[in-house]
């Protein structure tokens, strides 16, 4: 099954005073790269997210955006030891005796106010799992579309190869007969064995049967890879490189304009497939 590296997943949850919005986007990349924002999540939560991504995704750049809205709790504290030290220092300096709150609220270190956000990690994990499920589904849907395009191009490639094979056989026979006819017109006496040998060498020069065999071998490999449960985009790209090389050889060896155009069409099909495969995981 083909899985695209391009995808999108979203989930939201509102429960117990906590609003959660999670968005996951994926684009193509040589390796797996995960970006999580905000980056001040707890270590436990960030580790959970990264493990979940690596479990479901092989490669690609994955951007995860988490937005939380919740109530806040504020706590206040006074450092009594520092207050007593301050009082003693004031008494020693014979400045004042009693200290009021207004006197110490701006003194660094004595009065502290801490605000914490009420966050339920289990609810966040649940929302993330839903977003990841949607993200994976989106990648699979896109992969299905890519697979259909690839299969269509492979069929076109195979059909064109069959045409070249059929037409080139006729062309080789025609070329050999024409070669023999020209030789007969030029010489009165000739070595018939030598003539047959030269005709054979000429036919071999333009024979593309090996290239055609290798092309069909590579298209079979493509079908096999596309039908796997876990399809490898890197392997398909390698096979397509080999197909392009064989198609290029055909376009060079074939001198008949019609056949050469077919070979150029094959190169185009392979290039179009290579463009599609850039998004495959």
N, C-alpha and C positions, 0 to 999 in steps of 0.2 A: 504494500500500500504506500502510495506517495503522500508525504506530509510536507506542506509548504512551510518555509520559515517565516512567512508573512501571515500575521493573524491578529485578532483583537478579542479581548475578553473583558467583561465588565460585570460588577455585582454591587449591590447596595443593601444595607441592612440598618434598621432602626429598632433598637430594643433597649429597654432599661436606661433610658436617657443617653444612649450612645448611638450616634449616626456614623456609619461606616460606608465609604465609597472607595472601591478598588478598581483600577484600570490597568490592564496588561496589554502592551503592544509588542509585536515581534517583527523584526526585519532580518534580511539575510546577513550572514557573517560567517567567516571561515571556521570560527570556534564558538563555544558557548560563552556568552558574556551577559551577566545579569546586573542590572542597575536598579536599586531600590531607593525611592524617595518618599517621605523624608528619611534621612540616613541616621536619625537618632532613635531608632526603634531599639527595644531591648534585645540583648544578645540572643535570648531564647527564641524570640519571635523572628528575628532575621535569619537565624540558623534554620528554623522550620521552613521559612519561605524558600531559601536557597536549596535545601534538600528536596523540597517538592518540585522545584523547577528542574533540577538535574535528573530527577526521577522520570519526568515526563518529556523533557526536551533534550535532544542530542547536541544540536548546534543552532546558532542564530543569536542575534542580540535581542534580549528581552528587557523591556523597560516596565517597571512596576511602580505605579503611583498610588499611594494610600492617603486618603483624606479622612480625618477623624473630627467629629464634633461631639463634645461631651461636657458635662458639668465639671466645675473645678472646686477643689477644697483648699481653703487657706488655713494654715496653722501659724500660731505666733509663739515666740519664746523669748525669755529674757535671761541672759547669763548672769546669775546672781553673784558669782564670784567676782566678775568684772565690776558689777555695781558696788560691791563692798570695797573693792580696791579703789574705785573712784571716790567713794565717800571718805575713805581714810586719807586719800591724797588731798581732798578738799579741806578736811579738818586740819591736816598738818599745815596746809597753806593758810589756814584761818580765813577761808573765803565764805563758805556757807555750811550749814549743818544738814538740814533735810534736803533730799533730792526728789523732784517731781518727775513724772513721766515725760513732760515736755522738755525736761533738761537732758534726758538720756536718749530720746527716740532717734536723734541724729548722730549719736556717738557710734562710730564703727565697731561692730562686734558685739554690742550689748543687746540690741533689740533686733530680732530676726523675724521676717515674715516669709513663709514658704508656701507656694501655690502648686498643687499637684492635680493632674488630670485623671479623672476616673476612667480607666481603660480596662476592658475585659478581654484578655488575650484569646480566650476560647471563642468569643464572638468574632474577633478579627480573623482567626484561623478558619472559621467556618465560612466567612465571607470570601476569604482568599481562595479557598478550595472551590467555591462556586465560580469565581472569576477564572480560575485556572481551567476548570472544566469547559467553560465557554471558549477560552482561548485555544485549547487543544482541538475542540470541535471546529473552530474557525479555520485552524491550520489544515485540518483534514479535508474540509470542504474545498479549500483553495487547492489542496494537493490533488483532489479528485478532478478538478477542472484541468490542472496541468497534465495529469495522466492522460486524459482524453485527447488533449492537444498532441502530446507525444505519440500516442498510439496512431493518431491520424497521420502524423508526419512519417512515422515508421512505415505505414502502409503505402504512402506515396513513394517513399524511398525504395521499398521492395518492388513495387509495380514498375517504377522507372528503371530499376536494375534489370528486371526481366525483359523490358523492351530493348535495352542496350544489348543484352545477351543474345536475344533473337535477331536483332538487326545486324549486329556485328558478325555473327556467323555467316549471314548472307553476304555481308560486305567483304569478308575474308575470301570466300569462294570467288566472288566477282573479281577481287583484286588479283588473286592467283591466276585466274584464267586470262585476265587482261595482261598480266606480266608475261605469261607464256606466249600470247598472241603477238606482243610487241617484239619479243625475242625472235620468233619465227619470221617476222617481217624483215629483221635486220640481218639475219645470217642464213646462208644456204645449208651449211653443215653444222651440226651442233651435237653435243653430248646430252642425250635425253636424261640420263641419270643426274648429270650436273644441273640441268635445267630444273628437274624436280627438287633437287636439294636447295637451289636458290629460291625457288617458289616457297618451299617450306620455311626457310629462314625469314623470308619476307612476311609470311603469315604469322610466324612467332613474334616478330617485331611488333605487330599490331594486335596480338592476342591478349585479351584482358580477362581470360577465364579465371586466373588465380585471384585477381582483384575482386571479381564478382563473387567467387566462393567466400572470400574473407568478409565481404560486405554482408552476405547472408548469415555468416557465422556471428557477426557483431549484432545484427538485428535480432537474431535469436537470443543472444545474451541480454539485449535490452528488454525483450519480452519477459525473460526469466527474472530479471531484476525487478521489473515493474510489478510482477505478480507476487513478490515476496511480502511477508507480513511487515518487515521493517526494511524499507527500500533505502538504499544509500545514494544520495545525490552526488557524492564524490566519485563513486564507482561509475555511475551513469555518465558523468562528465568525461571520465577517462575513456569509456567506450566510444563516446561521441568524437573524441579527439582522434581515435583510430579510424572511425568512419570517415571523418573529414579527410584524413590522409589518403585513404583508399579512393575516395571520390575525386580528390585532387589529381591522383595518379591517372585515373580514367580520363579526366579532362585534358591531360597532357598527351596520353598515348593515342587517344582517338582523334583522327584527323577529319573524319566525315562531319560536316557542319551540323547535321541533324543529331548525330550521336553526341557530339561535343556539347550541344545545347542541353541534351538530357543530363549529361554529367554535371553541367553547371547548375541545373535545377536541383540535382542531388546535393551539391554543396550548400545550396540555399536552404534546403530542408534541414540539413544537419546544423547549420548556423542558427536557424530558428529554434531548433530543439535546445541548443546550447544556451540560448537566451532564457528559455523557460526553466532550464535545470538550475540556473543560478539561485532560484528561490526554493529549491528542494532541499530538505534537511539531510 
